[in-house]
């Protein structure tokens, strides 16, 4: 994500992050949300996010312009032992494609990102890629992304992510993972998106909370 978003996110963390107590979890399918608005519990870092409706279904949408990197944060504040998931829909246009994902521990924390131009699924810390896995994205399909940061029995931490097409079987194993030796500050979950194809990115069924034991 761009430096402007990272700087804004750090300011948001300083203002809000430490004051938000940890709770068990958060879910939003936007069915009770007002079209044209953003739920008041969300904190938009950058981007024109708004609830839209199509075919009787509501979702959160990031417009296809401007062509930059955007995000918002939601859910409880946690340091580790947490997870985030979301359904995300996007399309390509010609040779252009978007990037999108979910994150933990706020803007300077960890992210699971689908990068179609690279044909990769990536784990990021802040803006830096820390791991990647080959991944063939299919335009115009709802994907489910899941990311978790958990503490193992030995006391170390693992960052693990997976993605699959809605309607197909969830992978039993995590598709990408890395050990974490230094935890970022406590923070909230995120969704991120860069509509480089010039078409909107849609988000639905946002969930965050503690890792299931």
Secondary structure, DSSP 8 states (H G I E B T S, - for coil): --HHHHHHHHHHHHHHGGGS---SEEEE-STTS-TTS--TT-EEEES--EEEEETTEEEEEE-S-S-S-EEEEEEEEESSSEEEEEEEE---BTTB--EEEEEESSTTSEEEEEEGGGTEEEEEETTEEEEEEE----TT-EEEEEEEEEE-TTS-EEEEEEEEETTS---SS-SEEEEESS----EEEEEEEE-TTSS-EEEEEEEEEE---
